[in-house]
Amino acid sequence: MTTSLLGALESLLHPQNIAAFALAFTLLALIRQWTTRSRLPLPPGPPGNLIFGNTLPPAFAYRHFEKWTQEYGPAFTIRQGLTTTVVIGRLQAAIDIMEKEGAATVDRPRNISAGETLSGGMRVLLTPAGERFKKMRRALHAHLQPKSITNYAPVLEKNAKRHVFDIIEDPSNHQDHAKLYSASVVMALAYGKDTKSYDDPEVQAVIRCLTRLGNNLRPGIWKVDTYPFLKYIPGYLKELQDGHSEELGLFKNQLSTVRQQLERGDEVPQSFGKYLIERQKELELSDDETAYLAGSMFGAGSDTTASAISISVMAAACYPEYQQRVWEELETVIGKEKAPTMADQDMLPQTMAWVLETFRWRPVSAGGFAHKATKDIIWNGYLIPKGASVLGNVWSVGRDPEYFPEPESFNPQRWINEDGKLREDLRAHTFGFGRRVCPGQHMAAASVYINTALLFWSFKIRADPRSQIDEWAFTESANTHPLPFNVIFEPRVASNTDGVKELLEDYGL
């Protein structure tokens, strides 16, 4: 590169020039918005800086959005740079805008950081609507639809039993045991592998990749998503580029092992990876797309499930009166001689009500993930313009006082009708909205159910009087986890832990 070109590049990348570019882009966007503005207003929202828009808190934005929902209404507008975002914070508004208008909100806004750079444009969660999204989603649905859960039951039960045994051996690390359960299930379903140790390098690699994704999905963490020209600054995205190389290598190596087993003619357990390899041409997937799609099982079930299990344990210690109701149901329906299984789910409404309330009370993906409007949407006299981001704030939707009275209270009974059955008129939107609902929702819900049922059957989970639990202490990542907390696991179906293990000896075999 010539000296003159280098000098020009250095000049362009000078902080003052970058700021000038940002100002120019923002002014052009504002002028375009003013000159093309519809007669209908945007939903009202908090005032922001004329040039840069609204300032979001660096952590727990979803909690702040709930305050704005209470102030401005069920849908409010914020702006960051060139991006207009309409945040949905109440249940009926979410149904009207994100469910009934599902075809117009199936797209994702451009995500340069976590989507294009970290994920190479191949992570289903962030892939824009189009042919790639359709073919990857179609392949996922084939293995994650509700009727497929019965095929997963042996894997879920076997690993849930191991989860109980791990807690018996080392109760202080119960959150790590939940992560091992989740990673083991995903490794089995994705690649047919049997993972036994939390220290397994593959488990640690999975957890590292998911932690990285969650940290980089926080709103506003990467300014390149507001000001796209920043992607051209040398070295700016290197951290994400290195992360992409690591996780793509992990996904390709895992799938390569399955491919080699098939080529050798080995007996290969059924798995999503095997299914994709055998139908790769039919599904029209490249090698990298196939590897990422198999790896998407991690996002579909591992990180979120581990957190949801720990949230269930936290709630048990904090709300023993409701844990008692689940014990009573397990005593009546299951007894102490046999442990609950996947097949018992429909007979355990109190247990499922507990699961649903934990999903609502402390949702894992609390802030949700933004959709993109592909046409103008008119709602209650307001305009959601084509191209705007539409964010269903899961935290706020689950706190709609019209549908969830006393929303900050933990109360599983809100999910039970007068006949003692689960209500069919109420739904938790923990897994997203419309046509972007998480494809792994059924597997995740089944995992949280079987672990909750088996843990409550095995133990009385009590608060540790030496260590108070902070119900608000969670990680700042997009998929939140409770910060470390202590509880006491007291044997319930037997007088000691050896008795619990003896009762579970043949479980899941």
N, C-alpha and C positions, 0 to 999 in steps of 0.2 A: 504494500500500500504506500502511495507516495506521501511525502511530507505534507503537501497541501491537503490531501484527503484526510490524513490523520488530524491535522489542525482543525479542519471543518467538523470532523466527528467530535473532537473534544469540545469545540464551541457549542455544538448542538446539545451535548450532554451536560453542559454547565447547569448547576441548580437554578440559576435565574432564568435560563432559557426553557428548562423543563417546566418551571412554574408558569412562564408565559404561554407555553403550549397548552397547559392544563386550563388556564384562564380562557384562551381562545376557543378551545373545544367546548368548554362549558357555556360560553356566551353564544356560540353558534347553536348549541342545543336549545338554549333558552329562547333564542330568536325563532328557531324552527317551531318550538312548542307554542310560542305566543301567536305566530302567524297561522298555524294550522289548528288552533285550539277549537274544540267543539263548544257549542253553547252550554253544554252540560258541564258542571264542575267536577273536579276530582273529589273523592271522599276527603273530608277535612282532616287536617293533621297538624302536628307541631310545627311552628315556624322554624326555619333554618337559615343558614347563611345564604345570601343571594347567589354566590358563586359555587360554594362547595356543598351546600345542602345541609342535611341534618348530621349531627355528631352522634354516633352510637357508642354506648358503653363498651369498653374492651372485653368485658365478660358478662355472661348471663343476660344478653340482650333480650331474650324471651321474657324474662321477668319484668324488665323495663317496658316492654311492649304491652304487658298486661296493664300497667299504669296508664299508658296512652289509650288503650282500649276503653278503660273506665272513663277517661276524660273526653275522648273524641268519638267513640262509638264503635260498633261491631266491625267496621272497616275504616282504616285511616291511611293516609298517604305520607310517605317520607321520600326524600330525595337525597341521593349521594352522587355528586358529580353529574354524569350524564344519565344516570339510572333513576327512573321513577319506580317505586315499589309500593304496592297496596298490601297492607298487612291485614289479614282476616283474623279476628279474635273472638268470634262467637259462633255457636254451632249452626244456627239457621243460615247465617251469611256464608259459612263454609259450604253448606249443602247447596245453596243457591249458586254460588260463584264457582266452586271447585268440583262439585259433583254434577249438577245439572248442566254446567258449561264445561264438562270434562273434555270434550273434543277440542275446545278452544284454549284449554289450559294444560294440555298434555306436554307441551314443549318445556324445555329448561332454558333459562337465560344463559348467555355465554359465560363460562367459568374458565378463565385462562389458567388460574393457579392450580386448584385441585383437579379440575376436569381435564383440560387440555395438556397441562404439563405433568402433573403428578400421575395422572391416570392414562395419559396418551390418548384421550378421547374414547377410551374403551370401557370405562366403568359404567355399568348400566344405570346406577343411581344418578349420574351426571350427564349421560349421553343425551344430546338434543334429539327431539323427535325427527324421525326420518327412517330410511331403510335399515341402517345399522341398528337403531333402537328396536325396530319392529322384529328383526330376525333374532336379536339377542333375547328380547323379552319373550318371544314365542318359544324359544328353546328352554328358558327358565321355567315358564309356566308348565311345561310338560313334566317337570320333576318336582314342582313345588305346589301343585294344586291340592285342595283339601283331601281328595280321595287317595292321594299318594302318602298321606301321613301314616296310614295303617302299615305301609311297607317300611316306614322308618321306626315303628314302635320298638322292635328288638334293640336297635342301636340306642335309642333314647333311654330305654329302661336299663340296659346294661351300664351305660355311662352314668345314669342317675344313681344307681346302686354304688358305683365306684365313688361318686361324689359324697354319698353318706359315709362310706368307709374312710375316705380322706379326711372328712371332718372329725370322725372318731379318733383318728390317729393324730390330727393336728388342728384343733378347733380354732386356734388363733389366726390361722391363715385361710379362713373360710372364703374370703373373696378371691384369692388365688385359685382355690379349688373350683369355684364357679367358672373362672376363666379356663381352667383345664377342661372342665366338662364341656364347655361351649366349643373350644378349639378341637377337642377330640371328636365331638359329633360332626363338626364340619369336615375334618380330615377324613372321617369314615364315609360321609355322604358324598364328598367331592372326589375322593381318590381311593376309597376302599381301604384306608389305613387304620390301624389300631394304635392309638397314641396313649401312653400310660403315664408320662411324667410331665409335670409343669416345666421342668428344666430342659425338656427335649428341645434341641436347637430349632426344630421346625415350628414348635408351639411358640417359642420366643420370637421367631421371625414373623409369624402371623400376628402376634400381639403388637410387635413393633410397627408393622405396616398399618394396622388399624388405629393405633395411637396416633401415628403421623397423620393419617387421613382426618381423624376427628379434630386434631389441633388445627389443621389447615382449612377446615370448613367453617371456622368461626366467622361470623359476619365482619367484614372490614379488615380482616387480618392481613390480606394482601391488597394493596392499593391498585395493582395491575387490573383487578376486576372492575375498578371504577375508571381508571385511566389506562386503556389498553396499550398506548404507546410505550409504557414502561417496560413491556416485554423485550424491547429492543436494546435495553441497557445491558451491556455485557456483564455477566455474572449475577445479575439480579435474581434469576430464577434457578440458580445452580443447585440450591438445597432441594428444590422440588424435582429437578432433573435427575439428581442422584437418587432420590427416593423412588422415582419411576423405574430407574434401572434395577434397583434392588428388588422391588416387588414384582416386576415383570420377570426377572430371573427366577424368583421363588415360584411364581405361577407356572412358568415354562418347565422348570426342573421337576415339579410335582407331576405335571401332566406327561412329561417325557418318561417318567418311571412307569406310568400306566401303559403308555404306548409300547414301550419295550417289552413289558410283560405280555401284551397281546401279540406282538410280533413273534415272541418265542413260543407262543401257544400255551402259556401258563394258564392255570385256572385263576381268573381275575374276578374278584368280588364285584357285584353290581355297584356302580357309582355314577355320579353325574359326569365325571371325566370320561369314563368308559363310553357312556352314551354319546357324548360329544365327539369323541374320536371316531366311533363307528358311523356317525351321521354327519361328519364334518362337511363333506361335499354337498350332501342334501341340504344342509343348513346354510351353505354358502358362507362359511366362516374362514377367515385367514388363520394362520397358526397363532398369531398374537391375539386375535379376537377369541379364539377357542381357549387359549390359556387364561385370558382375563375373565372369560365367562365362567369357567370352572372356578377361578379364584373369587368370583363375585359371591360365591356361597359364603365366604368369610363375612362379607358385609351383610348378606341376607340373614345370617344366623348367629355369628360368633360374638362380635363385640356387643351387640344390643342384648343378646340373651344373657350373657354373663352379668351385665349391669342389672337387668330386670330381676334375675335371681337374687342378687345381693339386696336390691330394693325390697323384695318380698321378705327377706330375712330381717332387714331393718324394721319394716312395718310390724313384723311379728313381735319383736322386742319392745316396740313403742306402744303397741295397741293389743295387749294380752286379752282384753275382753272379746275382741273379734277373733283372735286366734282360738279362743275357747269354742266359738261356734263351729269352726272348722274341725276341731278335735271331736266335738259331739257328733258331727256328721260322719266323720271317719269311723268312729266307734259304732254308730248305728248301721252304716251301709257296708263297711269293710270289715270291722272287727280287728282283733290283734293277732290273729293267727296267720293272716295273709296280708300282703302289702298292696296298696292301690296300684293299678296298672293303667295304661293308656285306654284300655277297653272300658274302664269304669268312669270315664270323664262325664258322660251324660247323666250319671246317677249322683254326681257330686256338685250340685248347683252352688252350695256355699263356698266350696273350694274355688270354683270358677269365678264366683262373684269377688272373692278375695283377689284373684289374679287380675280381673278387670279393674278393680279399684286401685291396685298398685300401678297399673298402666296409666290410669287417669291422674292419680295423686302425684307421682314423680315419673313422668314420661321420660324415656331414655333419649329419644330425639326430640327434645323439648321445644326447640325452635322451629322444627320442620325444615323442609328444603324448598327453595323458591321454584315456582312454575313461571311460565312466560305466556302472556296472552297473545294469541295469534290473530285476534280480531278485536274490534271495540266491543266491550261488554257493558251493557247498561244494567245497573242494579240500584233500585230504590232512588231513582232520579240522579244517580251519580254515574260518571263515566270512568271505566277502567280501560285506558287506551291500548290499542294494539301495540305490542312491543314492551309494555310495562311488565315488571316482575310482580308476581302474585304469591305472597307468602302466607300459608296457613300456619299460624302460630299455635302449635299443638298444646302448649302450656295453657294458653288463654281459652282455647276452644273447650278444653276439659274443665275450665273454671267458669263456664257460662252459668250464672246463678239461676237462670230460667229453667235449665235442665238438670243442674247439679246444685241444689240448695246447700248452703253452707259449704262452698267449694273447697275451702282450706281444711275442712274436717276429713279425716280418713274414716270412711263408712261404707264397707262392702254391701251393706243392706240396701243401699240405693239401687243395686242391680237386681234385687229380688222382688218378684211381684207378690200379690196377695195369696197366691196358691203355693208359694214357696219355690217357684221355679225362676229361672233367669228371665229377665224382661227381654222382650223382642223388639220393643220400641225405643231402646236406648243403645247407643253404640259408642265404643271408644275409638277415637281416630288416631291412636298412637302410631299407626303405621303409615300415615299419610292420607292423601285425598285423591279422589277421581282415578284417572287412568295411570297415575304415578304412585299408587299405593304400593308399598314394599312387597315384592313377589315372595319374600321369605316369611311373610307374616304368619302363615299357618304353622310352619315349622317352629318359629320362635314362640308362638303362643303355646304350642304343644309342649315344648321344652320347659317353659316356665310352669305350666300346669303340673307336669309329672314330677319336677323337682320340688315344687311347693307341696304337693300331695305326699310325696315320699319323706320329705324333711319333717313335715308336721306329724305324719304318722309315726316317725321314728323318735322325734324329740319334742320336748317343750323348749321353745326358744325364749330365753329370758334376757332382760337387760342386765348388764354387768354393773352392780352398784359402785364399783371402783372407777368406772369410766362412762360418763354420760354421753349419750348419742346426740349429735347435732343433726337434726333432720334436714337442715339446709346446706350441709357441707358436701358439695359435689364438685367434680372436676369442671373446668371451664370449656372442655371440648364439645364439639357438636353432638356427639353421642356421649351423654354424661354418665359418670360412674360415681357412686358414693365414695367419699374419701374414707380411709380406713376407720373401722369402728369395731368395738368388741361386743360380743354377746356370749351367753352361756347356753350350750346345747345339753340339756338334761334328758337322759333316756326316758322315753314315755311308754313304749310298748313292752319294755322289759326292765328289770331292776338295775341292769348295768349295760355298758356298751357291748360286752361280749354277747349278752342275750340278744341285743339288736342285730348284731352280725349273724348270729345263729338263725334268727328268723328270716334273714335276707339271703341265706346261703344259696338257695336255689332260685332266687329272683333274677329275672332277665336272662335265663339260660334257655 
